């Protein structure tokens, strides 16, 4: 399942009014491989309002005239879900591992994100062959072992979730922090069930420590940071038997329960689907179109919070 072709006339056209910044400049000024992250889920019009207030002091990443970029991330975990459970239980030292493919350029990297005891995220990257994005190669496993160490000795890692979305990046006025905004987020589980965020966007501010100008603007509009992880929250939504208390507010405010038993003629497979989103089932062969059509009739697309 892939995203629809990008249309430059879609929401958030105001990004075209920002002054540009090149990738080289952005990486030099605000690479932020060690950082503090704050995440928000807000309606698109809220981001538009914040962006309008940031326009005078911020610049948008621009590569050959393109300002919205398509990403695909593939997350790996152990069969017993080591990285998910560490996050669900708020272990002070935890990690996650994924490949990230920049679909517009074809570049790919293996990323290991480690959270330290002070709550900071440290990201480690390894250039990766895009054809290997769905698996850990021997080189990738050595890279992971060197970073995480004995914690994962003798543990295997398999693909658990794939995400696709469109991202734009702002370098904020202080030159030391950035903001990313992700639209049209689609999370696809290993079994084929997916949830797709349609009307809301995921905003993430990244700074060395202090809240950014964007954080203060969001707070003044009564939007506070939320605990959300594309991997963990999506997996909790798709597999509600997993422990997920940490993400209860997000699951409560953005998700509802749904039972696929009558649509698939299989054993009960309860799932939560994002409000104001689409939900689709893939990899069910000829049944996919029928299941998707039934789901579209039942999900309350117009329901408001």
Secondary structure, 3 states (H helix, E strand, C coil): CCCCCCCCCCCCHHHHHCEEECHHHHHHHHCCCEEEEEEEEEEHHHHHHHHHHHCCCCEEECECCECCEEEEEEEEECCCCHHHHHHHCCCCCEEEEEEEEECCCCEEEEEEEEECCCCCEEEEEEECCHHHCCCCCHHHHHHHHHHHHHHHCCCCCEEEEEEEEEEEEEECCCCCCEEEEEEEEEEEECCCEEEEECCEEEEEEEECCCCCHHHHHHHHCCCCCCCCCHHHHHHHHHCCCCCCHHHHHHHHHHEEEEECHHHHCCCCCEEEEECCEEEEECCCHHHHHHHHHHHHHHCCCCCCC
